[in-house]
Amino acid sequence: MAGLHFTLVTPEKQVMSDDVHMVVVPGVEGEFGVMEGHAPFMTTLRDGALSVYRTAGGTPEQIRVSGGFAEVGDAGLTVLAESAEA
């Protein structure tokens, strides 16, 4: 069951807003995975690919992002990217 709410937004549009199993994010200090219940934090992104796992053990959906921030909080994971493309 998908339990993490994930939102990806660029200045032009909302790219995704859905409940997922896990997201692997390209942070400036390395990649990190976020699942439901992750501790709150905020970091900047490096250019790279987000891996969105809709289900446990599923094939990840890749979304290329450039720049921006990621925030994990009570509402889930929010990524504010300068640009994003599937």
C-alpha positions as CSV (number, residue, x, y, z in Angstrom):
1,M,0.0,0.0,0.0
2,A,1.3,3.4,-0.9
3,G,1.7,5.6,2.1
4,L,3.9,8.5,1.2
5,H,2.3,11.6,-0.3
6,F,4.7,12.9,-3.0
7,T,4.4,16.3,-4.8
8,L,6.7,17.5,-7.5
9,V,6.3,21.1,-8.7
10,T,8.1,23.4,-11.1
11,P,7.6,27.1,-11.7
12,E,5.4,26.2,-14.7
13,K,3.2,23.4,-13.3
14,Q,2.5,20.7,-10.8
15,V,4.2,17.6,-12.4
16,M,2.9,15.0,-9.9
17,S,0.9,14.7,-6.7
18,D,0.2,11.2,-5.7
19,D,0.5,8.6,-2.9
20,V,3.6,6.4,-3.6
21,H,5.7,3.7,-1.8
22,M,9.1,5.4,-2.0
23,V,11.0,8.2,-3.8
24,V,14.8,8.3,-4.3
25,V,15.9,11.9,-4.6
26,P,19.3,13.3,-5.9
27,G,20.4,15.5,-3.1
28,V,23.5,17.7,-3.1
29,E,25.1,15.4,-0.5
30,G,24.0,12.2,-2.3
31,E,20.9,10.3,-3.1
32,F,18.4,9.6,-0.4
33,G,15.2,7.5,-0.2
34,V,12.0,8.7,1.5
35,M,9.2,6.5,2.7
36,E,6.2,7.1,4.9
37,G,7.3,8.1,8.4
38,H,10.6,9.6,7.3
39,A,12.1,12.2,9.7
40,P,11.5,15.8,8.7
41,F,14.3,17.7,6.9
42,M,15.0,20.0,3.9
43,T,17.8,19.9,1.4
44,T,18.8,21.3,-2.0
45,L,18.9,19.1,-5.1
46,R,21.5,18.4,-7.7
47,D,20.6,17.7,-11.3
48,G,19.7,14.1,-11.7
49,A,16.8,11.6,-11.7
50,L,14.1,11.1,-9.1
51,S,13.1,7.4,-8.9
52,V,9.4,7.1,-8.0
53,Y,8.3,3.7,-6.7
54,R,4.5,3.5,-6.8
55,T,4.6,0.0,-5.1
56,A,7.1,-2.0,-3.1
57,G,9.3,-3.9,-5.5
58,G,7.8,-2.1,-8.5
59,T,9.8,-0.7,-11.4
60,P,10.6,3.0,-10.6
61,E,9.4,5.8,-12.8
62,Q,12.3,8.1,-13.6
63,I,11.8,11.9,-13.6
64,R,14.8,14.1,-14.5
65,V,15.1,17.3,-12.3
66,S,17.3,20.3,-12.4
67,G,18.0,22.4,-9.3
68,G,15.6,23.1,-6.5
69,F,14.7,21.9,-3.0
70,A,13.2,18.8,-1.3
71,E,11.3,19.0,2.0
72,V,10.1,16.0,4.0
73,G,7.4,16.9,6.6
74,D,4.0,15.9,8.0
75,A,2.4,16.3,4.6
76,G,5.0,13.9,2.9
77,L,7.7,14.7,0.4
78,T,7.5,18.0,-1.6
79,V,10.1,18.6,-4.4
80,L,10.3,22.1,-5.8
81,A,12.4,21.8,-8.9
82,E,13.6,24.4,-11.4
83,S,12.6,21.9,-14.2
84,A,11.4,18.3,-14.5
85,E,10.8,15.9,-17.4
86,A,9.8,12.3,-17.5
